[in-house]
């Protein structure tokens, strides 16, 4: 699960960078929503990794 979230986060980061630099043309709403998904999945990824390491 941690690995899957890590891969998802990497893909979301690449999407955010490419859409922010206008390499990919997407509406601002899509960019904003994927940013919110990125924040949530990164937090979940970090919490699960901490729990797996210390729990």
C-alpha positions as CSV (number, residue, x, y, z in Angstrom):
1,X,0.0,0.0,0.0
2,X,2.8,2.4,0.9
3,X,4.6,1.6,-2.4
4,X,1.3,2.2,-4.4
5,X,0.8,5.5,-2.7
6,X,4.4,6.5,-3.4
7,X,4.0,5.8,-7.1
8,X,0.7,7.6,-7.2
9,X,2.3,10.6,-5.5
10,X,5.1,10.6,-8.0
11,X,2.6,10.6,-10.9
12,X,0.6,13.4,-9.3
13,X,3.7,15.5,-8.8
14,X,4.7,15.0,-12.4
15,X,1.2,16.0,-13.5
16,X,1.2,19.1,-11.2
17,X,4.6,20.2,-12.5
18,X,3.7,19.7,-16.1
19,X,0.3,21.4,-15.9
20,X,1.7,24.2,-13.8
21,X,4.4,24.9,-16.4
22,X,1.7,24.6,-19.1
23,X,3.3,21.6,-20.8
24,X,-0.1,20.0,-20.5
25,X,-3.1,22.3,-20.9
26,X,-5.7,21.6,-18.2
27,X,-8.3,23.9,-16.6
28,X,-7.3,25.5,-13.3
29,X,-10.0,23.5,-11.5
30,X,-8.4,20.2,-12.5
31,X,-5.0,21.4,-11.4
32,X,-6.5,22.5,-8.0
33,X,-8.3,19.2,-7.4
34,X,-5.3,17.0,-8.3
35,X,-3.3,19.2,-5.9
36,X,-5.8,18.4,-3.1
37,X,-5.6,14.7,-3.9
38,X,-1.8,15.0,-3.9
39,X,-1.8,16.6,-0.4
40,X,-4.2,13.9,1.0
41,X,-2.3,10.9,-0.6
42,X,1.1,12.3,0.5
43,X,-0.1,12.7,4.1
44,X,-1.6,9.2,4.1
45,X,1.6,7.8,2.5
46,X,3.7,9.4,5.2
47,X,1.5,8.3,8.1
48,X,1.4,4.7,6.8
49,X,5.2,4.7,6.4
50,X,5.7,6.0,10.0
51,X,3.2,3.5,11.3
52,X,4.9,0.6,9.5
53,X,8.3,1.7,10.7
54,X,7.4,2.4,14.4
55,X,4.1,0.6,14.9
